[in-house]
């Protein structure tokens, strides 16, 4: 029975570690999203400050999916 108790304790510890990892990854994802929004605002500001006539270095979209 002692071996089963040790296994159960190890599984509980692993489950808690996985839960903490998921929470940390959720926070990182939120931070990455806020960073992407800030980058898009900066690019918009820089394009607007140049009169909006400048072309982007590459074709495509901002991180938000907005066309350049």
Buried (B, 14 or more C-beta within 10 A) or exposed (E): EEEEEEEEEEEEEEEEEEEEEEEEEEEEEEEEEEEEEEEBEEBBEEBEEEEEEEEEEEEEEBBEEEEE
